């Protein structure tokens, strides 16, 4: 299982939201490129970047910051937030991003996912409160069921599903293992877990998760790293030596 240390961008700075609330954000740094380089130096196999401004408004305010991160590191960059057109996605791929995550657009225009996935690495971001998938930077409910949406992309050619339990995101209270097991049970697409990771033991629990022979492909961690609950190096080592069989990576 791969570790995806997260860089969430708001006004060009590294932040973390609490339960997806833009009014409850903590700033962790003013130099996202330096942060990405630090993650890479500790052995991170991927860097996960979210443009929070764009996720909410649809306007790519941090696109050049994302580009600078992609140019600075040699590991692949996965990024999302406000990517709602072919042009927006192509702009990121052109700037060196390896994989683009579509959230709101995936629900409102599933054909866009299929179009982009034909030529690029695309992930579908499924951000849920309970079983309801949220859209527009987690600010609106979609009325759609998480498991139903996950199953709908079975033949879309996507590289991964990024599944976030919003109620746990930024809380350090532990991931929604049961919910992730349900997602694994309805799809053959690699699943990357996000939300709630607070300890190395949380990573071990996710690495050991087995649902009908299906394992998680990756895990996104943010606040736990910034709050020094564990380092990227320690997390990578734990996953390398953990319970998982090591064959399900999304890379």
C-alpha positions in Angstrom: 0.0 0.0 0.0 1.4 3.4 -1.0 1.6 6.4 1.2 0.3 9.7 -0.3 1.4 12.6 2.0 -1.0 15.5 1.4 -0.4 19.1 0.6 -3.7 21.0 0.7 -3.4 24.5 -0.8 -5.5 27.5 0.3 -4.3 30.9 -0.9 -1.0 29.3 -1.8 -0.3 28.0 1.7 -0.2 24.5 3.1 -3.3 24.0 5.3 -5.5 21.3 6.7 -9.2 21.6 7.1 -11.1 20.1 10.0 -14.0 17.9 8.7 -13.9 19.8 5.5 -14.8 23.1 7.0 -13.0 26.0 5.3 -13.5 28.2 8.4 -11.7 25.7 10.5 -8.3 25.6 8.8 -4.8 25.4 10.2 -1.9 26.8 8.3 1.2 24.6 8.3 3.5 26.5 6.0 4.0 29.1 3.3 6.3 27.1 1.0 4.4 24.1 -0.6 7.3 23.3 -2.9 9.7 22.9 0.1 7.1 20.7 1.8 6.9 18.5 -1.2 10.6 18.2 -1.4 10.7 17.3 2.3 8.1 14.5 1.7 10.1 13.2 -1.2 13.4 13.2 0.8 11.7 10.9 3.4 10.8 8.4 0.8 7.2 9.3 -0.2 6.3 7.4 -3.3 3.7 10.0 -4.3 2.7 13.5 -3.4 -1.0 14.3 -3.1 -2.0 17.9 -3.8 -5.4 19.5 -3.4 -6.3 23.0 -4.6 -8.9 23.9 -2.0 -9.7 27.2 -3.5 -10.5 25.6 -6.9 -12.5 22.8 -5.2 -14.8 25.4 -3.8 -15.0 27.9 -6.7 -13.9 26.0 -9.7 -11.2 28.6 -10.4 -7.6 27.2 -10.5 -6.0 29.8 -8.2 -3.2 27.5 -7.2 -2.4 25.9 -10.6 1.1 27.4 -10.8 1.9 26.2 -7.3 0.9 22.7 -8.3 3.0 23.1 -11.4 6.0 24.2 -9.3 5.6 21.1 -7.0 5.4 18.8 -10.0 8.6 20.4 -11.5 10.5 20.2 -8.2 10.0 16.5 -7.3 10.9 13.4 -9.1 8.1 11.3 -7.6 4.6 11.4 -9.2 2.1 14.0 -8.2 -1.6 13.3 -7.8 -3.7 16.4 -7.7 -7.4 17.4 -7.6 -9.7 20.3 -6.7 -11.9 22.1 -9.1 -11.0 20.0 -12.1 -14.2 20.2 -14.0 -13.3 20.3 -17.7 -10.9 18.7 -20.2 -9.1 22.0 -20.4 -8.5 22.1 -16.7 -7.3 18.6 -16.5 -5.0 19.0 -19.6 -3.5 22.1 -18.0 -2.4 20.1 -15.1 -1.1 17.2 -17.1 0.8 19.7 -19.3 2.4 21.0 -16.1 3.8 17.6 -15.1 1.0 16.2 -12.9 0.9 12.4 -13.2 -2.7 11.8 -12.0 -5.7 14.1 -11.8 -8.5 13.6 -9.4 -12.1 14.4 -10.5 -14.7 14.8 -7.8 -17.6 17.2 -8.5 -17.1 16.7 -12.3 -17.2 12.9 -11.9 -20.7 13.1 -10.5 -22.0 15.8 -12.7 -20.3 14.7 -16.0 -19.3 11.1 -15.8 -18.5 11.1 -19.5 -15.6 13.5 -18.8 -14.0 10.9 -16.6 -14.1 8.4 -19.4 -12.8 10.9 -22.0 -9.8 11.8 -19.9 -9.1 8.2 -18.7 -8.7 7.1 -22.3 -5.4 9.0 -22.5 -4.4 9.9 -18.9 -4.2 8.6 -15.3 -7.5 9.8 -13.7 -8.8 9.1 -10.2 -12.3 9.7 -9.0 -12.6 11.5 -5.7 -15.5 10.3 -3.6 -15.9 12.5 -0.6 -18.7 11.3 1.7 -20.5 12.3 4.8 -21.7 8.8 5.9 -22.9 7.3 2.6 -23.8 10.6 0.8 -21.2 11.9 -1.6 -20.5 15.6 -1.3 -19.5 18.0 -4.1 -18.0 21.5 -4.6 -15.3 21.4 -2.0 -17.4 19.4 0.4 -19.8 22.3 0.7 -22.9 20.6 -0.9 -24.5 17.2 -0.7 -25.1 15.3 -4.0 -27.9 13.0 -2.8 -25.9 10.2 -4.3 -24.9 7.0 -2.5 -21.1 6.3 -2.1 -21.3 2.6 -3.0 -23.6 3.2 -6.0 -21.3 5.9 -7.4 -18.2 3.7 -6.8 -19.7 0.8 -8.7 -20.7 3.1 -11.7 -17.1 3.7 -12.7 -16.2 0.0 -13.0 -15.5 0.2 -16.8 -14.4 3.8 -17.0 -10.7 3.0 -17.1 -9.9 5.1 -14.0 -6.6 4.5 -12.1 -8.1 4.8 -8.6 -10.9 5.8 -6.4 -9.9 8.3 -3.7 -12.4 7.8 -0.8 -12.6 10.3 2.0 -14.9 10.2 5.0 -15.4 13.9 5.6 -16.5 13.5 9.2 -13.1 12.0 10.1 -10.9 14.2 7.9 -8.4 16.2 9.9 -9.6 14.7 13.2 -6.8 12.1 13.8 -9.6 9.9 15.2 -8.9 6.9 13.0 -10.1 5.9 9.5 -13.5 4.5 8.6 -12.3 0.9 8.2 -15.7 -0.6 7.9 -16.8 1.9 5.3 -13.7 1.3 3.2 -14.3 -2.4 3.3 -17.7 -1.8 1.8 -16.2 0.2 -1.0 -13.7 -2.5 -1.7 -16.5 -5.0 -1.9 -18.3 -3.2 -4.8 -15.4 -2.3 -7.1 -12.3 -3.8 -8.6 -10.8 -0.3 -9.1 -7.8 0.4 -6.7 -9.0 2.3 -3.7 -7.0 5.0 -1.9 -8.2 5.8 1.6 -8.3 9.3 3.1 -9.5 10.8 6.4 -8.9 10.2 10.0 -5.4 8.7 10.0 -3.8 9.7 13.3 -1.2 7.0 14.2 1.0 4.4 12.6 -1.3 1.8 14.0 -4.1 3.3 11.8 -1.8 2.7 8.8 -1.3 -0.9 9.9 -5.1 -1.4 10.2 -5.6 0.0 6.7 -2.8 -2.1 5.3 -4.3 -5.2 6.8 -7.8 -4.5 5.6 -9.1 -7.4 3.4 -12.5 -7.4 1.8 -13.1 -10.6 -0.2 -9.4 -10.7 -1.2 -9.3 -7.0 -2.0 -6.9 -4.6 -0.3 -6.4 -0.9 -0.3 -4.0 0.5 -2.8 -3.0 3.6 -0.9 -3.6 5.9 2.0 -3.5 9.7 2.2 -2.2 11.3 5.4 -2.0 15.0 6.2 -2.5 16.4 9.6 -0.9 13.5 11.4 2.3 14.2 9.5 2.2 18.0 10.1 1.4 17.5 13.8 4.3 15.1 14.0 2.3 12.1 15.1 4.6 10.2 12.8 7.0 11.1 10.0 6.7 10.2 6.3 9.8 8.0 6.7 8.2 6.1 9.6 5.0 5.7 7.7 6.7 4.4 4.6 8.6 1.9 6.7 5.5 0.8 8.5 3.7 0.1 5.3 6.7 -1.6 3.8 6.9 -4.0 6.7 3.2 -4.2 7.6 0.4 -6.7 7.2 -0.5 -6.0 3.6 0.7 -8.2 0.8 2.3 -5.3 -1.1 0.7 -6.1 -4.4 -2.2 -3.7 -4.6 -0.3 -0.4 -5.1 -2.1 2.1 -7.3 1.1 3.3 -9.1 
